[in-house]
Amino acid sequence: MPAADQVPDGNSAADSSQGLCTCTLSSAAEECDGTCLLCNRRRSTLLPSSASSCSLLSLESYPVQDYNKLWRVYSASVKGLTIGAGIKGGLALFSILARLRRRRSFSYDKKMVMSSGSEDVILAVKETLRYGLFLGTFAGTFVSVDEIISSLGGHRRTAKWRALLAGAIAGPSILLTGLENQHTSLGIYILMRAAVLASRCGIKSERFGRICKPLTWAHGDLFLMCLSSSQILSAYILKQNSLPLSYKSFLNKHGGKDLVILNGVKDLACGRPVKNLHAIERYYKSTGIDLKLDPHMKVPCTMVHGDQSCGAHFLTFLIQAYKRALPVYLPVYLIPALIVHRQGLLKRPYTILWKGIFGTARSSLFLSMYCASAWLWTCILFRIFKRCNIPTVAVGTFPTGLALGIEKKSRRIEISLYCLARAIESFFTTMADVGCLPQRMKNMKRVDMVIFSISTAIIMHCYATERDVFKSKYLNVLDWVFGVPLPPWETTPRRKKFP
């Protein structure tokens, strides 16, 4: 039943309280013809709450006159918990399965060094609970603060700043992921997302429209990816300790090169004599390649790909990298399909499954092309300038980001912002290590929490007041968790009390 608008005159108020249009309806049983401005305004403000009258986890919401504040808080908390635990648990499950598969192929000595399967399961359960509590607490805190401020200060009077404050207060819930864990990369990534939303708001405004005009560049995502790749891949070769541990492990796996090779390239790029030539030769000999390296080499191509040419190495590496990339993207497409599109799977399973398979194949091709082209571009630059140094490594890894063009347009900005966050963290870590940052900045603790709180404040403010700057898929998820925010001109409806 439609929500009631408040109309000044008595007859109109009586009719509108029943959801009827007084200007085009002749009786209560008739339907509105859609020409009335009052009906159109009412229809646009029929904003559902976050919970469902049928099921707590249903994607269908109940009408706004069934609005209940405590139920909204409870619903948002449970849904946040479900999303956090579901995503983190699903990724952890795939990680455990992949680790068990690798464990079977290892020798007995390596198996003893690796953690046992039970330890992996315990760690996965802990991480799943932590992230579930984090998102559940964040959602519950935001909705609670939003409702409290609305009740004390009035819905209309606080509409412009309420979500901003509630998002900032809910931000410290990130500490529930572990007091010893720093999430600087996550905080910077969310800050990048907030900056994108703020820029979209600026483009819409008359005051900042001209300033934000360059942000509408169609290929800005590719440029950001190239810029990020230059920092990330240079750090991968030259300074791995500037990268987060998990991301460093990811790069070492998909970079496809042993650490002895990377250390050799690093020594050559830094102008130092390569001290581990014999270790590199032993590594290649263990793979069946008898290689003799020149200690006076200027170009590390032989060190990187042995007795293969640069082009042949690119093709063989691309095939191997594609096999490594498939297990990465399978859960990325499978888990959202099970959570977000679970109802659609029953109605059109083949369409959704085909999209998931095609998306997995395309994203795997992107990652494999990204890694393979990184070595190809650097090899080309090394041979052009006949030397290997830090500038050639930085410039050679820049065009690697063009591989992002393989991805779907809607995913490009997501990936480029994620990599930009990693690149920014690596850059400032490097600057701090070489002494280019003040000591006060080095001693700052839990800066990730501050960044995350500022970011969530901006995002939730945009969600409440500038909803059109969000993509529909993200808006649907946010609406499902938090409930569609009422427009500023509406008063908060009350849940009907039945006798």
Disulfide bonds with the S-S distance in Angstrom:
none
